[in-house]
Amino acid sequence: MPAAGQPSFLARALLAWYPRHRRDLPWRTTRDPYAIWLSEVILQQTRVAQGLPYYLDFLASYPTVHELAAAPEQEVLRHWQGLGYYSRARNMHHTAQQVVREFGGEFPGTYAGLRQLKGVGPYTAAAIASFAFDEAVAVLDGNVFRVLARIFGLHADIAAPSSRKEFQALADQHLPPAHAAEFNQAIMEFGALQCTPAKPDCLFCPLQSECWAFQHGQVALLPVKSKAKAARTRYFHYLVLRHGGQLYLKARPSGDIWQGLYDFALVETDSPELPATELLRHVAALGGSPAPSTYAAEPRPAPALRHVLSHQKLEARFHAVELAAALPAVALRDTGLRTYSDAEIETLPKPVLISNYLDKHSEKTAGA
């Protein structure tokens, strides 16, 4: 324990290290809780290099929480496209509406108040309370778990909810109240740049002599994190139906991980292949009939794309079919499909799998 009123060895080392190594990131130069909150939501499960353009885009498109709250969800999802974990975007939109509706557009100024907001967990609340309002509350994210586990030799499984209390108590113990925000930024940055998951820079680490993991040769073994279940593979076959120069797409239903995003008619099978006879049967089930030109030439292999989610792997094949006539109204009613021009499709929020296909094959699809 540090002496009363004195920073601990950890705080002293990190507060000395941080000014020399910190990255120049825009959310570190503001006290606006809205901007800080945006950065924290976007950077959850997202690398800084990937998240930074999205952060700048959201701030430019929605400079205040009022404008984000008033935006249509579909528009918000379109701005989010490519970041994945779309529930984050929907929760973010709902939180903005809650802040406007219940708090007059002002974020609560305390950790306890911030925890009342939908989708704002302990880490995000601590970050906003600390960085925007100078509340002395320690943050606990993946970087902090790793730094604390290695320095203090903690072997508790960080994937277990029961471990959070132990790590939180340790982080709180070393948090210097007079420099809470800077300490929180420092320990997260230290984990991101110095005490990295793989190949940490132990040789030039200012905490080398204090680090339990380094002294005991267990840097690669800490932190302990139980492995998630192996991801299962699912086989998607998209029917890329076109008629009259327009494509048929539909919105994914509520309760779906891609809720509110748009994709093509979908057939899921147990095999990566979909024989031509099966393809024709599924098109016919929608009331569609392929134009003769579709199979006039030797059929090309259906383009295949792979997409890895946190709990499953998707192997998707795209079967471009030019229809001889529009799909009947009953099919549109039952499936939610409708036609969209290429310009309209550009404005729709789409899973990255669909977006990647369209980017690579739009010209081929248009000429099918």
PyMOL commands that set and color helices and strands:
alter all, ss='L'
color gray80, all
select helices_A, chain A and resi 9-21+26-28+33-43+48-61+65-70+73-80+86-103+111-114+122-133+142-152+163-174+177-193+208-210+212-215+219-221+276-285+292-295+329-335+342-347+352-366
alter helices_A, ss='H'
color red, helices_A
select strands_A, chain A and resi 232-243+246-251+262-263+265-269+304-308+312-322+338-340
alter strands_A, ss='S'
color yellow, strands_A
deselect
rebuild
show_as cartoon
